[in-house]
Amino acid sequence: MVTHRYMSHFTLREWRKARVPVGIWLLVTVICTIAGPFGTIDALGWAERFGYWGIIAAVSVVGSILLMRTDNLPSPLRVGLWALFTLVLSVMIWGLNILLFDAWLAFGQLGYLLFTVGTSVVSVHAAFWLIEIARPMPEVVAPPKPDTVSQFMQRLPLAQRGPLIRLEAQDHYLNVVTSKGSAMILMRLGDAAQELSGVKGLLVHRSHWVALDAVTAHRREKGRDVLILSDGSEVPVSRTYRAAAKEAGLF
């Protein structure tokens, strides 16, 4: 059952890829069957004309598909391959016409075919190219950026996971204070600040990081800056980080 389902999907996918070349083949065949170039309208019936032009259109379409896969080759080589394909297709039609029509024995007819077939090959290639550029480009969806806060919060007990207020370094540990409480984790303050670089927060002291939205007030005390946070705690601002804190609008 699984194999049957896979084969069904495979067949559908391959059919979708083949719709364009099959459609072009059918269109060229029907037009040429109705128009009857090369004297085929007088010499052949409807069924014979359809078979005649079906073979020629099929070779032309398949050859064009194969040649379009050589876009990575140098331009002179690609032009040479297209010219060779035009020549081979023209000789094939010329030989086929010699078998069907006596008037095609002259070599002058080959020159006429080269021009006609060359124009047809370019037209088929142009049709593929126009369909390709008209096809809507798939929308490129950028992968979602990792939520740095959520990743950081994974280190905390579930009960303490909430909006960050501040971080405080205590030896090799970090006291993480959120709106739901606090928890100690084994982590350096510098590493935590780097991990939270995309979060609206700031190092204000070698031992303190604060969330900007959690700062409710500022005061000067004995020549030092102190921040008051939403949990009621007070965090000193060292001289090293004072300019950055002032630029962030904390005072």
Residue pairs with C-beta under 8 A, 6 or more apart in sequence:
20 128
20 131
21 61
21 62
21 65
21 128
24 61
24 124
24 127
24 128
25 54
25 57
25 58
25 61
28 53
28 57
28 60
28 61
28 120
28 124
29 50
29 53
29 54
29 57
30 50
32 40
32 49
32 53
32 56
32 57
33 46
33 49
33 50
33 53
35 41
36 42
36 44
36 49
37 116
38 93
38 97
38 101
39 101
39 103
40 48
40 49
40 52
40 53
41 49
43 100
43 101
44 52
44 100
52 96
52 100
55 96
56 89
56 92
56 93
56 96
59 89
59 92
60 89
60 117
60 120
60 121
60 124
61 124
63 85
63 89
63 121
64 121
64 124
64 125
64 128
65 128
67 78
67 81
67 82
67 85
67 125
68 125
68 128
70 77
70 78
70 81
71 78
73 81
82 121
82 125
85 121
86 114
86 117
86 118
86 121
87 114
89 117
89 121
90 110
90 113
90 114
90 117
90 118
91 110
93 113
93 117
94 104
94 109
94 110
94 113
97 104
97 109
98 104
98 105
103 109
148 195
148 196
148 197
148 198
148 199
149 164
149 196
149 199
151 195
152 164
152 192
152 195
152 196
153 161
155 176
155 185
155 187
156 176
156 178
156 183
156 185
157 183
159 180
159 181
160 176
160 178
160 180
160 181
160 182
160 183
161 178
161 180
162 178
162 179
162 180
162 181
163 178
163 179
163 211
163 213
163 214
164 176
164 177
164 178
164 196
164 199
164 201
164 211
164 214
165 177
165 178
165 179
165 210
165 211
165 214
165 229
165 230
165 231
165 233
166 177
166 208
166 209
166 210
166 211
166 214
166 229
166 231
166 233
166 235
167 174
167 175
167 176
167 177
167 189
167 192
167 193
167 208
167 209
167 210
168 174
168 175
168 177
168 189
168 207
168 208
168 209
168 235
169 175
169 188
169 189
169 206
169 207
169 208
170 184
170 207
172 186
172 188
173 184
173 185
173 186
173 187
174 184
174 185
174 186
174 187
174 188
174 189
174 192
175 182
175 183
175 184
176 182
176 183
176 184
176 185
177 231
177 233
179 230
179 231
189 203
189 206
189 207
189 208
189 209
192 209
193 201
193 203
193 209
196 209
199 211
200 211
200 212
200 213
201 209
201 210
201 211
201 212
202 209
202 210
202 212
202 241
202 244
202 245
202 248
202 250
203 209
203 241
203 244
204 210
204 227
204 235
204 236
204 237
204 238
204 241
204 244
204 245
204 250
205 235
205 236
205 237
205 238
205 241
206 238
206 240
208 235
208 236
210 227
210 229
210 235
212 248
212 249
212 250
214 229
214 230
214 231
215 227
215 228
215 229
215 230
215 250
216 228
216 229
216 230
217 227
217 228
218 225
218 226
218 227
218 228
218 250
218 251
219 225
219 226
219 228
220 226
224 236
224 237
225 236
225 237
225 242
225 245
225 251
226 234
226 235
226 236
226 237
227 234
227 235
227 236
227 237
227 245
227 250
227 251
228 234
229 235
237 245
237 250
237 251
245 251
